[in-house]
Amino acid sequence: MRAVITGTGRYIPPTTVDNHALARIMDTSDEWIQVRTGIVERHYADDDMASSDLAVPAVRDALEAAGIGPEDLDYVIFATMTPDYYFPGSAPPLQEKLGLGDIPCLDIRQQCAGFVYALQLGDALIRSGQYRRVLLVGAEAHVMFMPWSRRTWEVVRDPDAGPLSEDERRKNTETRDRTVLFGDGAGAVVLEASEDDGRGILGHVLHTRGSEARRLWVNGGGSNYRPYFHPDMFARDDHIPIVEGRKVYALAVTHMPEVTLEVLDRHGLTLDDLDLVIMHQANLRINEGVQKRLGLPDEKVFNNIQHYGNTTAGTIPIALHEALEQGRARPGDLVCLVGLGSGLNWGALLCRL
């Protein structure tokens, strides 16, 4: 029995924020952001939208593509680093909003590598024979940790709202290396059991290295603190992810090519056998570095970070959906999905569409 992707979906919130809008609230520019990240624009969730709200339309599209209804699902795996609540996360609220009944729901927290881990888990559940249809979701509402005042948000959203004070611009600039990276969105995939030897998830390779955890982490909230949340944390911006950009770049352009070759070798395949590689969309410069190390032509790599920014656990399912939609990935293609993120977690997965 093999897990086959039978449906994909994605949802991008309608509020578009380009680099020029960010230049109104901090010392940056369209050129500064594009040179360092490749990002042109990103989308932000509305104030009343949590990660599970973003996931709902993505899931509905995936279910429609698979030709099934919510009542046909057996299990939900929700990957996110921006859960609706500290607990119980986002999977149970999603279950309620979709009317899924009392099926089991699991939240996982592998951040940027979350969707690769979710695919491995879904594949294992199906191969074990315990479940036949598993819903996988990657969704993020990063607006929750943007350290901006109400006035800043007015200027971001309205070019005619007037300039910010120099003090507020200076404050916003302190975290620009991270806030310019992130966008909001959701992707969903339906996995179904199949005996078709020609399709499905072939295999995976996953790794974790806890000694590198503080290269990408949040230094606020959790059982390591007493109390686990405190106003001082927000005053220090401890709720904003810390990203050691140069080190993360070096780790990514080393480990992502390595794990891609590792999963291919494990299955007796080479880069020539691949039709498409979809990487986690953290930074276009990282993906270009990985592509160069692997020696892949442009037609074998799919990127869309330019329009969405880093949607963390949402990047791979959003990109997979768009690659299928645009004809860059077709039935029968061999696709490698690869990502690296906080933990340090990284991995690659091979799938025959």
Contacts in CASP RR format, 6 or more apart in sequence:
PFRMAT RR
TARGET T0000
AUTHOR 0000-0000-0000
METHOD contacts of the structure
MODEL  1
MRAVITGTGRYIPPTTVDNHALARIMDTSDEWIQVRTGIVERHYADDDMA
SSDLAVPAVRDALEAAGIGPEDLDYVIFATMTPDYYFPGSAPPLQEKLGL
GDIPCLDIRQQCAGFVYALQLGDALIRSGQYRRVLLVGAEAHVMFMPWSR
RTWEVVRDPDAGPLSEDERRKNTETRDRTVLFGDGAGAVVLEASEDDGRG
ILGHVLHTRGSEARRLWVNGGGSNYRPYFHPDMFARDDHIPIVEGRKVYA
LAVTHMPEVTLEVLDRHGLTLDDLDLVIMHQANLRINEGVQKRLGLPDEK
VFNNIQHYGNTTAGTIPIALHEALEQGRARPGDLVCLVGLGSGLNWGALL
CRL
1 126 0 8 1.000
1 127 0 8 1.000
1 129 0 8 1.000
1 193 0 8 1.000
1 194 0 8 1.000
1 195 0 8 1.000
2 126 0 8 1.000
2 127 0 8 1.000
2 193 0 8 1.000
2 194 0 8 1.000
2 195 0 8 1.000
2 196 0 8 1.000
2 197 0 8 1.000
2 199 0 8 1.000
2 200 0 8 1.000
2 201 0 8 1.000
3 122 0 8 1.000
3 123 0 8 1.000
3 126 0 8 1.000
3 127 0 8 1.000
3 134 0 8 1.000
3 191 0 8 1.000
3 192 0 8 1.000
3 193 0 8 1.000
3 194 0 8 1.000
3 200 0 8 1.000
3 201 0 8 1.000
4 191 0 8 1.000
4 192 0 8 1.000
4 193 0 8 1.000
4 194 0 8 1.000
4 196 0 8 1.000
4 199 0 8 1.000
4 200 0 8 1.000
4 201 0 8 1.000
5 189 0 8 1.000
5 190 0 8 1.000
5 191 0 8 1.000
5 200 0 8 1.000
5 201 0 8 1.000
5 320 0 8 1.000
5 351 0 8 1.000
5 353 0 8 1.000
6 65 0 8 1.000
6 66 0 8 1.000
6 67 0 8 1.000
6 68 0 8 1.000
6 190 0 8 1.000
6 191 0 8 1.000
6 192 0 8 1.000
7 62 0 8 1.000
7 63 0 8 1.000
7 65 0 8 1.000
7 66 0 8 1.000
7 67 0 8 1.000
7 189 0 8 1.000
7 190 0 8 1.000
8 61 0 8 1.000
8 62 0 8 1.000
8 65 0 8 1.000
8 187 0 8 1.000
8 188 0 8 1.000
8 189 0 8 1.000
8 190 0 8 1.000
8 317 0 8 1.000
8 320 0 8 1.000
8 321 0 8 1.000
8 324 0 8 1.000
9 58 0 8 1.000
9 59 0 8 1.000
9 61 0 8 1.000
9 62 0 8 1.000
9 65 0 8 1.000
9 187 0 8 1.000
9 188 0 8 1.000
9 189 0 8 1.000
9 317 0 8 1.000
9 321 0 8 1.000
10 58 0 8 1.000
10 61 0 8 1.000
10 185 0 8 1.000
10 186 0 8 1.000
10 187 0 8 1.000
10 188 0 8 1.000
10 317 0 8 1.000
10 318 0 8 1.000
10 321 0 8 1.000
10 322 0 8 1.000
11 54 0 8 1.000
11 55 0 8 1.000
11 56 0 8 1.000
11 57 0 8 1.000
11 58 0 8 1.000
11 61 0 8 1.000
11 185 0 8 1.000
11 186 0 8 1.000
11 187 0 8 1.000
12 43 0 8 1.000
12 184 0 8 1.000
12 185 0 8 1.000
12 308 0 8 1.000
12 318 0 8 1.000
13 43 0 8 1.000
13 44 0 8 1.000
13 45 0 8 1.000
13 46 0 8 1.000
13 49 0 8 1.000
13 54 0 8 1.000
13 184 0 8 1.000
13 185 0 8 1.000
14 43 0 8 1.000
15 43 0 8 1.000
15 44 0 8 1.000
15 45 0 8 1.000
15 46 0 8 1.000
15 157 0 8 1.000
16 41 0 8 1.000
16 42 0 8 1.000
16 43 0 8 1.000
17 41 0 8 1.000
17 42 0 8 1.000
17 43 0 8 1.000
17 44 0 8 1.000
17 156 0 8 1.000
17 157 0 8 1.000
18 30 0 8 1.000
18 40 0 8 1.000
18 41 0 8 1.000
19 28 0 8 1.000
19 29 0 8 1.000
19 30 0 8 1.000
19 33 0 8 1.000
19 34 0 8 1.000
19 39 0 8 1.000
19 40 0 8 1.000
19 41 0 8 1.000
19 180 0 8 1.000
20 30 0 8 1.000
21 156 0 8 1.000
21 157 0 8 1.000
21 159 0 8 1.000
22 28 0 8 1.000
22 33 0 8 1.000
22 156 0 8 1.000
22 176 0 8 1.000
22 179 0 8 1.000
22 180 0 8 1.000
23 29 0 8 1.000
23 30 0 8 1.000
24 155 0 8 1.000
24 156 0 8 1.000
24 159 0 8 1.000
24 163 0 8 1.000
24 164 0 8 1.000
25 148 0 8 1.000
25 152 0 8 1.000
25 155 0 8 1.000
25 156 0 8 1.000
25 164 0 8 1.000
25 168 0 8 1.000
25 169 0 8 1.000
25 172 0 8 1.000
26 169 0 8 1.000
26 172 0 8 1.000
26 173 0 8 1.000
26 176 0 8 1.000
26 179 0 8 1.000
27 169 0 8 1.000
27 170 0 8 1.000
27 173 0 8 1.000
27 176 0 8 1.000
28 173 0 8 1.000
28 176 0 8 1.000
28 180 0 8 1.000
30 40 0 8 1.000
33 39 0 8 1.000
33 180 0 8 1.000
34 40 0 8 1.000
36 283 0 8 1.000
36 285 0 8 1.000
37 180 0 8 1.000
37 181 0 8 1.000
37 283 0 8 1.000
37 284 0 8 1.000
37 285 0 8 1.000
37 305 0 8 1.000
37 309 0 8 1.000
38 283 0 8 1.000
38 284 0 8 1.000
38 285 0 8 1.000
38 305 0 8 1.000
38 306 0 8 1.000
39 180 0 8 1.000
39 181 0 8 1.000
39 284 0 8 1.000
39 305 0 8 1.000
39 306 0 8 1.000
39 309 0 8 1.000
40 306 0 8 1.000
40 307 0 8 1.000
41 306 0 8 1.000
41 307 0 8 1.000
41 308 0 8 1.000
41 309 0 8 1.000
42 182 0 8 1.000
42 183 0 8 1.000
42 184 0 8 1.000
42 307 0 8 1.000
42 308 0 8 1.000
42 309 0 8 1.000
43 183 0 8 1.000
43 184 0 8 1.000
43 185 0 8 1.000
43 308 0 8 1.000
44 142 0 8 1.000
44 143 0 8 1.000
44 183 0 8 1.000
44 184 0 8 1.000
45 53 0 8 1.000
45 54 0 8 1.000
45 141 0 8 1.000
45 143 0 8 1.000
45 184 0 8 1.000
45 185 0 8 1.000
49 141 0 8 1.000
49 184 0 8 1.000
50 84 0 8 1.000
50 90 0 8 1.000
50 93 0 8 1.000
50 141 0 8 1.000
51 80 0 8 1.000
51 82 0 8 1.000
51 83 0 8 1.000
51 84 0 8 1.000
51 90 0 8 1.000
51 139 0 8 1.000
51 140 0 8 1.000
51 141 0 8 1.000
51 186 0 8 1.000
52 78 0 8 1.000
52 84 0 8 1.000
52 90 0 8 1.000
52 91 0 8 1.000
52 93 0 8 1.000
52 94 0 8 1.000
52 97 0 8 1.000
52 139 0 8 1.000
53 97 0 8 1.000
53 141 0 8 1.000
54 139 0 8 1.000
54 140 0 8 1.000
54 141 0 8 1.000
54 184 0 8 1.000
54 185 0 8 1.000
54 186 0 8 1.000
55 78 0 8 1.000
55 90 0 8 1.000
55 94 0 8 1.000
55 137 0 8 1.000
55 138 0 8 1.000
55 139 0 8 1.000
55 186 0 8 1.000
55 187 0 8 1.000
55 188 0 8 1.000
56 94 0 8 1.000
56 97 0 8 1.000
56 98 0 8 1.000
57 186 0 8 1.000
58 137 0 8 1.000
58 139 0 8 1.000
58 185 0 8 1.000
58 186 0 8 1.000
58 187 0 8 1.000
58 188 0 8 1.000
58 317 0 8 1.000
59 94 0 8 1.000
59 98 0 8 1.000
59 135 0 8 1.000
59 137 0 8 1.000
59 188 0 8 1.000
60 98 0 8 1.000
61 188 0 8 1.000
61 321 0 8 1.000
62 135 0 8 1.000
62 187 0 8 1.000
62 188 0 8 1.000
62 189 0 8 1.000
62 190 0 8 1.000
63 69 0 8 1.000
63 70 0 8 1.000
63 72 0 8 1.000
63 73 0 8 1.000
63 190 0 8 1.000
65 190 0 8 1.000
66 190 0 8 1.000
66 192 0 8 1.000
68 133 0 8 1.000
68 190 0 8 1.000
70 98 0 8 1.000
70 99 0 8 1.000
70 100 0 8 1.000
71 100 0 8 1.000
72 133 0 8 1.000
73 100 0 8 1.000
73 103 0 8 1.000
73 133 0 8 1.000
73 134 0 8 1.000
73 135 0 8 1.000
73 190 0 8 1.000
74 103 0 8 1.000
74 131 0 8 1.000
74 132 0 8 1.000
74 133 0 8 1.000
74 134 0 8 1.000
75 103 0 8 1.000
75 104 0 8 1.000
75 105 0 8 1.000
75 106 0 8 1.000
75 122 0 8 1.000
75 125 0 8 1.000
75 131 0 8 1.000
75 133 0 8 1.000
75 134 0 8 1.000
75 135 0 8 1.000
76 91 0 8 1.000
76 94 0 8 1.000
76 95 0 8 1.000
76 100 0 8 1.000
76 103 0 8 1.000
76 104 0 8 1.000
76 105 0 8 1.000
76 106 0 8 1.000
76 134 0 8 1.000
76 135 0 8 1.000
76 137 0 8 1.000
77 91 0 8 1.000
77 106 0 8 1.000
77 108 0 8 1.000
77 118 0 8 1.000
77 121 0 8 1.000
77 122 0 8 1.000
77 134 0 8 1.000
77 135 0 8 1.000
77 136 0 8 1.000
77 137 0 8 1.000
78 89 0 8 1.000
78 90 0 8 1.000
78 91 0 8 1.000
78 94 0 8 1.000
78 105 0 8 1.000
78 106 0 8 1.000
78 107 0 8 1.000
78 108 0 8 1.000
78 137 0 8 1.000
78 138 0 8 1.000
78 139 0 8 1.000
79 107 0 8 1.000
79 108 0 8 1.000
79 109 0 8 1.000
79 110 0 8 1.000
79 114 0 8 1.000
79 115 0 8 1.000
79 117 0 8 1.000
79 118 0 8 1.000
79 136 0 8 1.000
79 137 0 8 1.000
79 138 0 8 1.000
79 139 0 8 1.000
79 313 0 8 1.000
79 314 0 8 1.000
80 89 0 8 1.000
80 90 0 8 1.000
80 107 0 8 1.000
80 109 0 8 1.000
80 137 0 8 1.000
80 138 0 8 1.000
80 139 0 8 1.000
80 140 0 8 1.000
80 312 0 8 1.000
80 313 0 8 1.000
81 109 0 8 1.000
81 111 0 8 1.000
81 112 0 8 1.000
81 140 0 8 1.000
81 312 0 8 1.000
81 313 0 8 1.000
81 342 0 8 1.000
82 140 0 8 1.000
82 141 0 8 1.000
82 142 0 8 1.000
82 144 0 8 1.000
82 145 0 8 1.000
82 312 0 8 1.000
83 89 0 8 1.000
83 90 0 8 1.000
83 107 0 8 1.000
84 90 0 8 1.000
84 93 0 8 1.000
85 93 0 8 1.000
88 107 0 8 1.000
89 107 0 8 1.000
90 107 0 8 1.000
90 137 0 8 1.000
90 139 0 8 1.000
91 105 0 8 1.000
91 106 0 8 1.000
91 107 0 8 1.000
91 137 0 8 1.000
92 105 0 8 1.000
94 100 0 8 1.000
94 105 0 8 1.000
94 137 0 8 1.000
95 101 0 8 1.000
95 103 0 8 1.000
95 105 0 8 1.000
106 121 0 8 1.000
108 114 0 8 1.000
108 117 0 8 1.000
108 118 0 8 1.000
108 121 0 8 1.000
110 116 0 8 1.000
110 117 0 8 1.000
110 313 0 8 1.000
110 341 0 8 1.000
110 342 0 8 1.000
110 343 0 8 1.000
110 345 0 8 1.000
111 216 0 8 1.000
111 312 0 8 1.000
111 313 0 8 1.000
111 341 0 8 1.000
111 342 0 8 1.000
111 343 0 8 1.000
111 345 0 8 1.000
112 216 0 8 1.000
112 280 0 8 1.000
112 282 0 8 1.000
112 310 0 8 1.000
112 312 0 8 1.000
112 313 0 8 1.000
112 315 0 8 1.000
112 339 0 8 1.000
112 340 0 8 1.000
112 341 0 8 1.000
112 342 0 8 1.000
112 345 0 8 1.000
113 206 0 8 1.000
113 280 0 8 1.000
113 339 0 8 1.000
113 340 0 8 1.000
113 341 0 8 1.000
113 345 0 8 1.000
113 346 0 8 1.000
113 347 0 8 1.000
114 138 0 8 1.000
114 313 0 8 1.000
114 345 0 8 1.000
115 136 0 8 1.000
115 138 0 8 1.000
115 280 0 8 1.000
115 313 0 8 1.000
115 314 0 8 1.000
115 315 0 8 1.000
115 316 0 8 1.000
115 317 0 8 1.000
115 337 0 8 1.000
116 204 0 8 1.000
116 206 0 8 1.000
116 280 0 8 1.000
116 316 0 8 1.000
116 337 0 8 1.000
116 338 0 8 1.000
116 339 0 8 1.000
116 347 0 8 1.000
116 348 0 8 1.000
116 349 0 8 1.000
117 206 0 8 1.000
117 345 0 8 1.000
118 136 0 8 1.000
118 137 0 8 1.000
118 138 0 8 1.000
118 313 0 8 1.000
119 136 0 8 1.000
119 189 0 8 1.000
119 191 0 8 1.000
119 201 0 8 1.000
119 204 0 8 1.000
119 337 0 8 1.000
119 349 0 8 1.000
119 351 0 8 1.000
120 204 0 8 1.000
120 206 0 8 1.000
120 349 0 8 1.000
122 134 0 8 1.000
122 136 0 8 1.000
122 191 0 8 1.000
123 191 0 8 1.000
123 201 0 8 1.000
123 203 0 8 1.000
123 204 0 8 1.000
125 131 0 8 1.000
125 134 0 8 1.000
126 132 0 8 1.000
126 134 0 8 1.000
126 191 0 8 1.000
126 192 0 8 1.000
126 193 0 8 1.000
129 193 0 8 1.000
131 193 0 8 1.000
132 192 0 8 1.000
132 193 0 8 1.000
133 190 0 8 1.000
133 191 0 8 1.000
133 192 0 8 1.000
133 193 0 8 1.000
134 190 0 8 1.000
134 191 0 8 1.000
134 192 0 8 1.000
135 188 0 8 1.000
135 189 0 8 1.000
135 190 0 8 1.000
135 191 0 8 1.000
136 188 0 8 1.000
136 189 0 8 1.000
136 190 0 8 1.000
136 191 0 8 1.000
136 317 0 8 1.000
137 186 0 8 1.000
137 187 0 8 1.000
137 188 0 8 1.000
137 317 0 8 1.000
138 186 0 8 1.000
138 187 0 8 1.000
138 188 0 8 1.000
138 313 0 8 1.000
138 314 0 8 1.000
138 317 0 8 1.000
139 185 0 8 1.000
139 186 0 8 1.000
139 187 0 8 1.000
139 313 0 8 1.000
139 314 0 8 1.000
140 182 0 8 1.000
140 183 0 8 1.000
140 184 0 8 1.000
140 185 0 8 1.000
140 186 0 8 1.000
140 311 0 8 1.000
140 312 0 8 1.000
140 313 0 8 1.000
140 314 0 8 1.000
141 184 0 8 1.000
141 185 0 8 1.000
142 182 0 8 1.000
142 183 0 8 1.000
142 184 0 8 1.000
142 311 0 8 1.000
142 312 0 8 1.000
143 183 0 8 1.000
143 184 0 8 1.000
145 239 0 8 1.000
145 240 0 8 1.000
145 241 0 8 1.000
146 179 0 8 1.000
147 171 0 8 1.000
147 172 0 8 1.000
147 175 0 8 1.000
147 179 0 8 1.000
147 234 0 8 1.000
147 237 0 8 1.000
147 239 0 8 1.000
147 240 0 8 1.000
148 156 0 8 1.000
148 172 0 8 1.000
148 179 0 8 1.000
149 168 0 8 1.000
151 164 0 8 1.000
151 168 0 8 1.000
152 164 0 8 1.000
152 168 0 8 1.000
152 172 0 8 1.000
154 161 0 8 1.000
155 161 0 8 1.000
155 162 0 8 1.000
155 163 0 8 1.000
155 164 0 8 1.000
164 172 0 8 1.000
172 179 0 8 1.000
174 237 0 8 1.000
175 237 0 8 1.000
175 240 0 8 1.000
177 243 0 8 1.000
177 245 0 8 1.000
178 240 0 8 1.000
178 241 0 8 1.000
178 242 0 8 1.000
178 243 0 8 1.000
179 240 0 8 1.000
181 243 0 8 1.000
181 282 0 8 1.000
181 283 0 8 1.000
181 309 0 8 1.000
181 310 0 8 1.000
182 309 0 8 1.000
182 310 0 8 1.000
182 311 0 8 1.000
182 312 0 8 1.000
183 308 0 8 1.000
183 309 0 8 1.000
183 310 0 8 1.000
183 311 0 8 1.000
184 311 0 8 1.000
185 308 0 8 1.000
185 311 0 8 1.000
185 314 0 8 1.000
185 318 0 8 1.000
186 311 0 8 1.000
186 314 0 8 1.000
186 317 0 8 1.000
186 318 0 8 1.000
187 314 0 8 1.000
187 317 0 8 1.000
187 318 0 8 1.000
187 321 0 8 1.000
188 317 0 8 1.000
189 317 0 8 1.000
189 320 0 8 1.000
191 201 0 8 1.000
194 200 0 8 1.000
198 332 0 8 1.000
198 352 0 8 1.000
199 331 0 8 1.000
199 332 0 8 1.000
199 352 0 8 1.000
199 353 0 8 1.000
200 351 0 8 1.000
200 352 0 8 1.000
200 353 0 8 1.000
201 349 0 8 1.000
201 350 0 8 1.000
201 351 0 8 1.000
202 267 0 8 1.000
202 350 0 8 1.000
202 351 0 8 1.000
202 352 0 8 1.000
203 263 0 8 1.000
203 266 0 8 1.000
203 267 0 8 1.000
203 349 0 8 1.000
203 350 0 8 1.000
204 263 0 8 1.000
204 347 0 8 1.000
204 348 0 8 1.000
204 349 0 8 1.000
204 350 0 8 1.000
205 259 0 8 1.000
205 262 0 8 1.000
205 263 0 8 1.000
205 266 0 8 1.000
205 347 0 8 1.000
205 348 0 8 1.000
205 349 0 8 1.000
206 345 0 8 1.000
206 346 0 8 1.000
206 347 0 8 1.000
207 255 0 8 1.000
207 259 0 8 1.000
207 345 0 8 1.000
207 346 0 8 1.000
207 347 0 8 1.000
208 343 0 8 1.000
208 344 0 8 1.000
208 345 0 8 1.000
209 343 0 8 1.000
209 344 0 8 1.000
210 343 0 8 1.000
210 344 0 8 1.000
212 251 0 8 1.000
212 343 0 8 1.000
212 344 0 8 1.000
213 342 0 8 1.000
213 343 0 8 1.000
213 344 0 8 1.000
214 242 0 8 1.000
215 243 0 8 1.000
215 244 0 8 1.000
215 247 0 8 1.000
215 248 0 8 1.000
215 251 0 8 1.000
215 342 0 8 1.000
215 344 0 8 1.000
216 241 0 8 1.000
216 242 0 8 1.000
216 243 0 8 1.000
216 244 0 8 1.000
216 248 0 8 1.000
216 341 0 8 1.000
216 342 0 8 1.000
216 343 0 8 1.000
216 344 0 8 1.000
217 241 0 8 1.000
217 242 0 8 1.000
217 342 0 8 1.000
217 343 0 8 1.000
218 238 0 8 1.000
218 239 0 8 1.000
218 240 0 8 1.000
218 241 0 8 1.000
218 242 0 8 1.000
219 238 0 8 1.000
219 242 0 8 1.000
220 229 0 8 1.000
220 233 0 8 1.000
220 238 0 8 1.000
220 239 0 8 1.000
221 228 0 8 1.000
221 229 0 8 1.000
221 233 0 8 1.000
221 238 0 8 1.000
221 239 0 8 1.000
222 228 0 8 1.000
222 229 0 8 1.000
225 233 0 8 1.000
233 239 0 8 1.000
241 342 0 8 1.000
248 282 0 8 1.000
248 286 0 8 1.000
249 283 0 8 1.000
249 285 0 8 1.000
249 286 0 8 1.000
251 340 0 8 1.000
251 344 0 8 1.000
252 282 0 8 1.000
252 286 0 8 1.000
252 290 0 8 1.000
252 340 0 8 1.000
252 346 0 8 1.000
253 286 0 8 1.000
253 289 0 8 1.000
253 290 0 8 1.000
253 293 0 8 1.000
255 340 0 8 1.000
255 346 0 8 1.000
255 347 0 8 1.000
256 279 0 8 1.000
256 286 0 8 1.000
256 290 0 8 1.000
256 338 0 8 1.000
256 339 0 8 1.000
256 340 0 8 1.000
256 346 0 8 1.000
256 347 0 8 1.000
256 348 0 8 1.000
257 290 0 8 1.000
257 293 0 8 1.000
257 294 0 8 1.000
259 338 0 8 1.000
259 346 0 8 1.000
259 347 0 8 1.000
259 348 0 8 1.000
260 271 0 8 1.000
260 277 0 8 1.000
260 290 0 8 1.000
260 294 0 8 1.000
260 336 0 8 1.000
260 338 0 8 1.000
260 348 0 8 1.000
261 271 0 8 1.000
261 294 0 8 1.000
262 348 0 8 1.000
263 336 0 8 1.000
263 347 0 8 1.000
263 348 0 8 1.000
263 349 0 8 1.000
263 350 0 8 1.000
264 270 0 8 1.000
264 271 0 8 1.000
264 273 0 8 1.000
264 274 0 8 1.000
264 336 0 8 1.000
264 350 0 8 1.000
267 350 0 8 1.000
269 334 0 8 1.000
269 350 0 8 1.000
271 294 0 8 1.000
271 295 0 8 1.000
271 296 0 8 1.000
273 334 0 8 1.000
274 296 0 8 1.000
274 300 0 8 1.000
274 334 0 8 1.000
274 335 0 8 1.000
274 336 0 8 1.000
275 300 0 8 1.000
275 329 0 8 1.000
275 330 0 8 1.000
275 332 0 8 1.000
275 333 0 8 1.000
275 334 0 8 1.000
275 335 0 8 1.000
276 300 0 8 1.000
276 301 0 8 1.000
276 302 0 8 1.000
276 323 0 8 1.000
276 328 0 8 1.000
276 329 0 8 1.000
276 333 0 8 1.000
276 334 0 8 1.000
276 335 0 8 1.000
276 336 0 8 1.000
277 291 0 8 1.000
277 294 0 8 1.000
277 296 0 8 1.000
277 300 0 8 1.000
277 301 0 8 1.000
277 302 0 8 1.000
277 335 0 8 1.000
277 336 0 8 1.000
277 338 0 8 1.000
278 302 0 8 1.000
278 316 0 8 1.000
278 319 0 8 1.000
278 320 0 8 1.000
278 323 0 8 1.000
278 329 0 8 1.000
278 335 0 8 1.000
278 336 0 8 1.000
278 337 0 8 1.000
278 338 0 8 1.000
279 286 0 8 1.000
279 287 0 8 1.000
279 290 0 8 1.000
279 301 0 8 1.000
279 303 0 8 1.000
279 316 0 8 1.000
279 338 0 8 1.000
279 339 0 8 1.000
280 315 0 8 1.000
280 316 0 8 1.000
280 338 0 8 1.000
280 339 0 8 1.000
280 340 0 8 1.000
280 341 0 8 1.000
281 287 0 8 1.000
281 303 0 8 1.000
281 304 0 8 1.000
281 305 0 8 1.000
281 308 0 8 1.000
281 309 0 8 1.000
281 310 0 8 1.000
281 311 0 8 1.000
281 315 0 8 1.000
281 316 0 8 1.000
281 318 0 8 1.000
281 319 0 8 1.000
282 305 0 8 1.000
282 310 0 8 1.000
282 315 0 8 1.000
282 340 0 8 1.000
282 341 0 8 1.000
283 305 0 8 1.000
283 310 0 8 1.000
284 303 0 8 1.000
284 305 0 8 1.000
284 306 0 8 1.000
287 301 0 8 1.000
287 303 0 8 1.000
287 305 0 8 1.000
290 338 0 8 1.000
291 298 0 8 1.000
291 301 0 8 1.000
302 319 0 8 1.000
302 322 0 8 1.000
302 323 0 8 1.000
302 328 0 8 1.000
302 329 0 8 1.000
303 319 0 8 1.000
304 318 0 8 1.000
304 319 0 8 1.000
304 322 0 8 1.000
305 315 0 8 1.000
308 315 0 8 1.000
308 318 0 8 1.000
311 318 0 8 1.000
316 337 0 8 1.000
316 339 0 8 1.000
320 329 0 8 1.000
320 335 0 8 1.000
320 337 0 8 1.000
322 328 0 8 1.000
323 329 0 8 1.000
323 335 0 8 1.000
324 330 0 8 1.000
324 353 0 8 1.000
329 335 0 8 1.000
329 353 0 8 1.000
330 353 0 8 1.000
331 353 0 8 1.000
332 352 0 8 1.000
332 353 0 8 1.000
333 352 0 8 1.000
333 353 0 8 1.000
334 350 0 8 1.000
334 351 0 8 1.000
334 352 0 8 1.000
334 353 0 8 1.000
335 350 0 8 1.000
335 351 0 8 1.000
335 352 0 8 1.000
335 353 0 8 1.000
336 348 0 8 1.000
336 349 0 8 1.000
336 350 0 8 1.000
336 351 0 8 1.000
337 348 0 8 1.000
337 349 0 8 1.000
337 351 0 8 1.000
338 346 0 8 1.000
338 347 0 8 1.000
338 348 0 8 1.000
338 349 0 8 1.000
339 346 0 8 1.000
339 347 0 8 1.000
339 348 0 8 1.000
340 346 0 8 1.000
340 347 0 8 1.000
END
